[in-house]
Every structure is written in structure tokens, then in C-alpha cells.
Amino acid sequence: MKQAQGERPIVRIIDDDTSLGDGLSSLVRSVGLNANIYSSTQEFLTADNLADPGCIVLDVRLPGTSGLDFQEQLAELGIRLPVILMTGHGDIPMSVRAMKAGAIDFLAKPFRDQDMIDAVTAAIARDQLRRASEEQAVAIVDRYTTLSPREREVMALVTAGRMNKQIAGELGLSEVTVKIHRGAAMRKMGARSLAELVRMADALKNRTS
């Protein structure tokens, strides 16, 4: 059952226990969040807008694919929403497996409302941080495409630690020309310092590696 939603983060609740799902939906709505309820992982995959921000609250015991197995499949499916797992049959091996697979928290039923709210808050904060980081990385790539081939060469050498004189010798340019290209690269990239330009270069390498 899909609930109404706006621009606020969405807590996706996947549980075949209707009463628990309704209770969790009311709980997260009480703190100003949206909630979608799904009775199975398949319903979630076919009905949810996975691009919307938020998190997943996932029951371990589900018909078909277990919550633990589904959590591990999410990465393969390219779904990076943070996961909170809950179970009435939790044990230490389950908890370890869940946390190793990247779960934000592992809550044993019955859990306190505040524990769930704390876990959801932490999950949404992680999702927002990831999205902001990805947006910044995309912006860096977009700015990099505006550099000329020579500006890219100079940027690569500058961020590798070469001095202007060394770059000039390596590229067969005058130092003045290197300074011009270096300044243009920094301006187009929006880098206010060499250290910032180095961080941008590292971000570009990470996206292509």
C-alpha cells in the first residue's frame, strides 16, 4: 500500500505484518516524515520511486526473499537507500551479517519507538550526505568538461605536485603560458586554492576508477 508523499524524505516500510506497518507509518509521520508501506520486497521494487530520498525499514522475516538476503541484493540492484533491519528472531550472527552489509541499525522486536526514530533519523542523515556528495561530484565533472585539452594537462600536472617551471619544460611552454592555463583551470573548476583543486582532481579520479 503506497502512502501519499511530498518532498520530505520517505521511510519505506517493508513488512508483511499489516498492523506493524501501519504502526510504524504513524510513528514516522508523527515526526514529520512520509511513509510508504509494502508487504513484500517485490511490491517495493515495482511500486516505489527509488530515486526519492529517505531510507528502508526492512523486516528480516518476509515471504520469499528474506530481509537479510534482500539487503545484500540492494547494492547489486544499484539501490543505495540506507537500511534499518528489524526482527523478532534476532541473534548475534544475524546482526553481524546485517551490519557488515551496511545496515544502519538492527532492531529486535519489540523495540522502543525512540530507538526506531533515532535509527530512521541517522539513516536519512546518511542518505542526505551521500546525495550531497554525489551532486558535488557531478558538478565537478561538469566543470571539468569546460576545460580545454591544454588546461586539463596543466591541471593534471599541477595537482600531481609539479612546479610551473617543471610543467613548462614538460609541455614545451613558457612559464607565463603555464600560469595562464593554471589560472583558467582554477577559475573554471571553481577552486579557490591549490588544495581544493587537488581534492577535485582526486574526485575525478574516483569517478573514473
C-alpha positions, 0 to 999 in steps of 0.5 A: 500500500503506497502512502501519499508523499511530498518532498520530505524524505520517505521511510519505506516500510517493508513488512508483511505484518499489516498492523506493524506497518501501519504502526510504524507509518504513524510513528514516522509521520508523527515526526514529520516524515512520509511513509510508504508501506509494502508487504513484500520486497517485490511490491517495493521494487515495482511500486516505489520511486527509488530515486526519492530520498529517505531510507528502508525499514526492512523486516528480516522475516518476509515471504520469499526473499528474506530481509537479510538476503534482500539487503545484500541484493540492494547494492547489486540492484544499484539501490543505495537507500540506507537500511534499518533491519528489524526482527523478532528472531534476532541473534548475534550472527544475524546482526553481524551479517546485517551490519557488515552489509551496511545496515544502519541499525538492527532492531529486535522486536519489540523495540522502543519507538525512540530507538526506531526514530533515532535509527530512521533519523541517522539513516536519512542523515546518511542518505542526505550526505551521500546525495550531497556528495554525489551532486558535488561530484557531478558538478565537478565533472561538469566543470571539468568538461569546460576545460580545454585539452591544454588546461586539463594537462596543466591541471593534471600536472599541477595537482600531481605536485609539479612546479610551473617551471617543471610543467613548462619544460614538460609541455614545451611552454613558457612559464607565463603560458603555464600560469595562464592555463593554471589560472583558467583551470582554477577559475573554471573548476571553481577552486579557490586554492591549490588544495581544493583543486587537488581534492577535485582532481582526486574526485575525478579520479574516483569517478573514473576508477 
